[in-house]
């Protein structure tokens, strides 16, 4: 065990700043540098890439901040997977590491980084050898295998770059790189879908007679050409995006505050906040990752068994499901994929017939997202140290107690139980419903992406405001230290 600890504590890392606190300008500088570097690397294509079967998985690309086909095709997937696995092992008691000590924190961080490197290599190999990102099929078999290894190497290198960029932001910038990359990817997606003057083929749209990607220009062009239906569709896409964004901001700010007092200091106390979205964005990330991975495996299996027959072909067609182009037509992937209900309704008015199965598909998708978010919320609350017992221990360790009650952990736990489970369930329902609402009604990006971006930007705003206040009032910084 001592050898393992020595190895994990001496892994390559980004050296942190010597100063205890960095200035606002210094943090802003490194955050912007990493953000620009992320956008540059995300448009550098993989050398030797022939077929990009993952290009259609835009939902997965947004959640993982992974522009498929680029050097950063793995995105934050390996880092998030390693973090979730370790968090669950630690929270459930299977892995016992005392993170309150310096040695325990170093060991935990080293273990997390090693696991992230393992998932980088593993996912790079899966993407290439399962045909998600593969060389041209016309290559000679020997050249094909060599190109596969080249692609795996590039993906692994890109994954390591993301790992160290995340470390730079965590030590030198605001927040974490993972949050920054997700927010940047979703924001870029919304901006492109709202204002891009190009067509789907990347051609400048004005003067060509083709509709641009940007819904703002589609709205204006439809009004000018006397197409009220096209203008209304574009307007609704923009409206629902703004509506969900605003509603997510409002829900993010909702909280229940429990009054606490210092046991030995009379007249002084604080309020312990319990957010309405108690488990934050973790449940919707897990549900979205499950759906995205189901779509990914269905696509990979369809390509793997194409042209064959037998059990594997039957499983691909009837259980996982198959695609026609980009549209899922059978199996589980069909019923857990959000249809654009607004477009379907307008198409029904034009054609005079409506595909009622779309309503069932939308309902199934919404229920799956809501129930999944609730289940993962409860599961995460119980395994990540967010249950009433763990919170009561944290409060007691801080020297706090509920006014009017004796200083007893069991009393505090009983009071917290009244709030934590209801908040966990209601928060899960709220984020599942919001994400499904945005997806079904055709917002400019996925509802999950909007929720993640709102929560990330809200937290980032709080950190920036706090840092700016400390720079303006040095005395406040000395008090916080």
Secondary structure, DSSP 8 states (H G I E B T S, - for coil): -HHHHHHHHTS------SSSS--HHHHHHHHHHHHHHHHHHTTSB-TT--EETTTT-HHHHHHTT--TTBTTTTTTHHHHHHHHHHHHHHHTTSS---TTSHHHHHHHHHHHHHHHHHHHHHHHHHHHHTTSEE--TTS-HHHHHHHHHHHHHHHHHHHHHHHHHHHHHHHHSSS-HHHHHHHHHHHHHHHHHHH--B-TTS-B-TTTTS--S-HHHHHHHHHHTT-HHHHHHHHHHHHHHHHHHHHHHHHHH-EEEEEEEETTSTT-EEEEEEESSTTTTHHHHHHHHHHHHHHHHHHHHHHHHTT--SHHHHHIIIII--EETTEE-SHHHHHTS---HHHHHHHHHHHS---THHHHHHHHHHHHHHHHHHHHHHHHHHHTT-SHHHHHHHHHHTTEE-TTS-S-HHHHHHHHHHHHHHHHHHHHHHHHHHHHHHHHTT-SS-HHHHHHHHHHHHHHHHHHHHHHHHHH-HHHHHHH-
